[in-house]
Amino acid sequence: MEFTVNAFDTLSDESRFKELDKSSPTPLYFQLYSLLKTLVLDGTLPFNSRMPTEEVLASLFKVSRITAKRAMDDLAGEGLLARSRGKGTHVIYKYSPRPVKAPLVGMLQEIETMARNSRARVIRCSWQEPPQAVRDELGLDPGEKALHLVRVRQRDKLDFGYYTSWTAGVEMPSKPSIFETTPRLSYFRQKGLEVTHVKQTLSAEAADAEAAGALDVAEGSPLLSLTRRSYNKSATGERMHDYLRVLYNPEHFRYEMDLEV
């Protein structure tokens, strides 16, 4: 069997941007297990990826080899990884998204309606270089920056969604507070950036320390995950300009579709 992808580079990026919280009551092995499981289930670590050794994984995430081993053993026990002497550990879960096609205009109207009927608390609004995986999707060169926005959405005084986005091709607003009441899509449109194509992926993942704190849930709690990639067409073709990742608290949010032929 040939291994198509080496997971080291992906996990190197993850370890830089998602450090494990040693002060958290959640055991480090479970934090690492949750992170790796999410990457496998959403296809970031695809089928046949070769995982780093326990020693390398421990070094990347600054944990003990025992912690790394327990996380990998648990994933293997769930049938997500296969471990073999002499061959190492590799991903055996096959991610196969099945997109549902829906009219773009209706989807964008729905997104803006949700935004207008809730209020956002802006946690971070900055102009910075995205993680490599996001930078590659946005088509940015090393050193190029994008608008980075982190928000928590609230309705009826309940925090229901943790939003993280990276947007290329727009300028930094003079007042980040504009995103408390103005939908991002409306802001983009005002700046001449139109959305012509959207891809959405729904999944589930465990809350990491940052999301758990923002949504006031226990670390490791199950959350509904939505990743939205927005594109616009130009003379040279289609290009992704916005990457949005949302984690919803299922106790306060339900995603419902009513489709008719």
BAFI-784871 format. One line per 5 residues: number of its first residue (from 1); for each residue x, y, z of C-alpha. Coordinates in Angstrom, 3 decimals. Each point is the difference from the previous one (the first is absolute). Layout:
NUM) X,Y,Z | ...
***
This chain:
1) 0.000,0.000,0.000 | 1.351,3.432,-0.944 | -0.421,3.005,2.252 | -1.240,2.966,-2.007 | 0.511,2.766,2.548
6) 2.419,0.632,2.830 | -1.946,1.586,2.855 | 3.046,1.699,1.554 | -0.416,3.367,-1.772 | -3.715,0.211,0.809
11) 0.558,-0.834,3.658 | 2.907,2.455,0.189 | -2.400,2.789,-1.006 | -2.657,-1.213,2.442 | 2.489,-0.084,2.883
16) 0.968,3.612,-0.728 | -3.558,1.324,0.013 | -1.718,-2.382,2.444 | 2.207,-0.483,3.019 | -1.257,-2.446,2.596
21) -1.047,1.641,3.253 | 2.005,-1.487,2.854 | -1.986,2.037,2.543 | -3.296,-1.527,-1.131 | -1.673,-2.719,2.103
26) -0.469,-1.956,-3.245 | 2.802,-2.591,-0.254 | 2.653,0.758,-2.614 | -0.466,-3.373,-1.678 | -3.708,0.789,-0.528
31) 0.781,3.468,-1.366 | 2.446,-1.548,-2.473 | -2.394,-2.833,-0.820 | -2.839,2.501,-0.676 | 2.180,2.136,-2.250
36) 1.270,-2.964,-2.030 | -3.481,-1.502,-0.259 | -1.388,3.235,-1.416 | 2.780,0.153,-2.602 | -0.706,-3.575,-1.072
41) -3.794,0.323,-0.110 | 0.009,3.225,-2.021 | 2.519,-1.356,-2.513 | 2.887,2.312,0.947 | 1.962,-3.201,0.653
46) -1.219,-2.104,-2.955 | -0.167,-3.741,-0.456 | 3.466,-1.619,-0.172 | 1.736,2.944,1.704 | 3.079,-1.142,1.865
51) -0.068,1.273,3.578 | 3.172,1.167,1.781 | 1.578,-2.319,2.534 | -1.018,0.338,3.642 | 3.293,1.772,0.734
56) -0.528,2.543,-2.778 | -3.653,0.570,0.927 | 0.989,0.522,3.633 | 2.630,2.538,-1.060 | -2.406,1.917,-2.264
61) -2.643,0.420,2.715 | 2.408,0.187,2.958 | -1.414,-3.015,1.833 | 1.430,-3.284,1.207 | 0.352,-3.032,-2.242
66) -2.505,-1.819,2.248 | -2.567,2.752,-0.681 | 0.588,-0.219,-3.752 | -0.228,-3.796,0.083 | -3.287,0.001,1.899
71) -1.568,2.486,-2.450 | 1.076,-2.086,-2.998 | -1.074,-3.258,1.655 | -3.481,1.412,0.645 | -0.321,1.100,-3.630
76) 1.125,-3.419,-1.150 | -2.559,-1.568,2.349 | -2.733,1.996,-1.760 | 1.108,-1.240,-3.411 | 1.389,3.345,-1.163
81) 3.690,-0.971,0.031 | 1.839,-3.263,-0.629 | 3.237,-0.716,1.878 | 2.494,-2.562,-1.245 | 3.542,-0.915,1.024
86) 2.444,0.928,-2.720 | -2.616,1.951,-1.981 | -0.932,2.693,2.491 | -3.428,1.547,0.524 | -2.265,1.174,-2.784
91) -3.540,1.324,-0.482 | -2.540,-2.607,-1.089 | -3.122,2.178,0.219 | -1.293,1.028,-3.435 | -1.538,3.458,-0.056
96) -2.625,0.271,-2.737 | -2.004,3.261,-0.007 | -3.321,-0.008,-1.781 | -0.857,3.614,-0.780 | -3.604,1.119,-0.275
101) -0.499,2.544,-2.762 | -2.257,2.909,0.845 | -0.724,3.383,-1.657 | 2.780,2.415,0.954 | -2.257,3.050,0.277
106) -2.260,-1.712,2.533 | 2.967,-1.227,2.007 | 1.585,3.462,0.186 | -3.313,1.554,1.016 | -0.324,-2.600,2.754
111) 3.524,0.745,1.244 | -0.622,3.749,0.110 | -3.380,-0.470,1.686 | 1.605,-2.052,2.760 | 2.655,2.676,0.443
116) -2.562,2.812,0.206 | -2.108,-1.895,2.525 | 2.879,-0.527,2.389 | 2.837,2.047,1.442 | 3.714,-0.682,-0.213
121) 2.652,0.617,2.623 | 3.311,0.722,-1.731 | 2.860,-1.758,1.764 | 2.712,0.652,-2.566 | 0.238,2.106,-3.155
126) 3.477,0.209,-1.488 | 2.010,0.076,-3.195 | 2.381,-2.938,0.062 | 1.454,-2.951,-1.883 | -2.323,-3.043,0.049
131) 1.130,-3.527,0.891 | 1.632,-1.701,-2.966 | -2.978,-2.246,-0.819 | -2.380,2.992,-0.151 | 2.567,2.154,-1.805
136) 0.353,-2.653,-2.700 | -3.780,-0.182,-0.494 | -0.218,3.786,-0.277 | 2.843,-0.012,-2.552 | 2.201,2.295,2.088
141) 3.782,0.052,-0.152 | 2.099,-0.408,3.166 | -0.102,3.269,1.917 | -3.285,1.179,-1.543 | -2.674,0.887,2.533
146) -3.778,-0.263,0.245 | -2.776,1.341,2.205 | -0.271,-2.292,3.041 | -3.221,0.184,1.969 | -1.064,-1.959,3.091
151) -3.512,0.516,1.348 | -2.627,-1.552,2.242 | -3.621,0.286,-1.142 | -2.794,0.394,2.517 | -3.770,-0.129,-0.134
156) -2.330,0.522,2.970 | 3.124,0.451,2.167 | 1.217,-3.511,-0.882 | 3.359,-0.507,-1.720 | -0.688,-2.498,-2.775
161) 2.898,0.246,-2.469 | 3.769,0.495,-0.028 | 1.092,1.490,-3.351 | 3.547,0.113,-1.399 | 0.652,1.419,-3.466
166) 2.804,1.012,-2.362 | -0.806,2.293,-2.937 | 2.262,1.105,-2.843 | -0.625,2.992,-2.240 | -1.685,2.296,2.539
171) 1.390,2.794,2.101 | 0.147,0.234,3.767 | -3.076,1.905,1.267 | 0.653,3.225,1.903 | -2.275,-1.260,2.772
176) -0.033,-3.773,0.666 | -3.255,0.532,1.909 | -1.742,0.237,-3.396 | -0.132,-3.807,0.047 | -2.108,0.012,3.152
181) -3.100,0.934,-1.990 | 0.984,-0.069,-3.691 | 0.151,-3.425,-1.735 | 3.405,-0.724,-1.503 | -1.622,-0.653,-3.389
186) -1.498,3.496,0.029 | 3.382,1.498,0.874 | 1.698,-1.947,-2.799 | -2.637,1.144,-2.494 | 0.513,3.622,1.031
191) 3.704,-0.449,-0.733 | -0.663,-1.469,-3.434 | 0.603,-3.653,0.865 | -2.859,-2.120,-1.333 | -0.609,-3.660,0.841
196) -0.734,-2.178,-3.050 | 0.525,-3.500,1.406 | -0.170,-1.497,3.497 | 1.030,-3.415,1.316 | -1.178,-1.072,3.446
201) 0.994,-3.027,2.033 | -1.850,-1.116,3.116 | 1.679,-2.243,2.542 | 0.426,-0.376,3.749 | 2.972,0.441,2.268
206) 0.993,0.335,3.622 | 0.365,3.485,1.485 | 3.594,1.098,0.465 | 0.978,2.325,2.834 | -0.620,3.236,-1.923
211) -3.392,-1.001,-1.401 | -1.071,-1.463,3.342 | 0.807,3.257,1.769 | -1.776,2.092,-2.626 | -3.186,-2.103,0.059
216) 0.079,-0.759,3.731 | 0.032,-3.776,-0.435 | 2.302,-2.668,1.368 | 3.136,-0.695,-2.000 | -0.549,-3.084,-2.113
221) -3.758,0.624,-0.316 | -1.486,-0.980,-3.392 | -0.598,2.955,-2.310 | -1.504,0.332,-3.458 | 2.719,1.105,-2.416
226) -0.607,1.954,-3.200 | 2.742,0.958,-2.453 | -0.936,2.412,-2.773 | 2.238,0.871,-2.947 | -1.125,2.957,-2.111
231) 1.206,0.714,-3.528 | -0.288,2.750,-2.577 | 0.572,-0.071,-3.740 | 2.418,2.211,-1.854 | 1.457,0.227,-3.500
236) 2.610,-2.579,0.973 | -2.465,-2.489,1.504 | -1.463,-0.796,3.396 | 1.889,0.702,3.222 | -0.814,-0.622,3.631
241) 0.063,3.225,2.002 | -1.603,-0.960,3.303 | 0.447,-2.885,2.421 | -2.468,-0.233,2.891 | -0.132,-2.612,2.738
246) -2.890,-0.001,2.476 | -0.493,-2.126,3.097 | -3.597,-0.097,1.245 | -1.217,-0.957,3.448 | -2.723,-2.574,-0.806
251) -1.910,0.966,3.145 | -0.640,3.472,-1.428 | 0.132,-0.566,-3.763 | -1.628,-2.327,-2.520 | 0.788,-0.112,-3.724
256) -3.100,-0.964,-1.959 | -0.570,-0.376,-3.751 | -3.377,-0.378,-1.678 | 0.519,-0.979,-3.636 | -2.729,-0.529,-2.606
261) 0.256,-1.452,-3.480
***
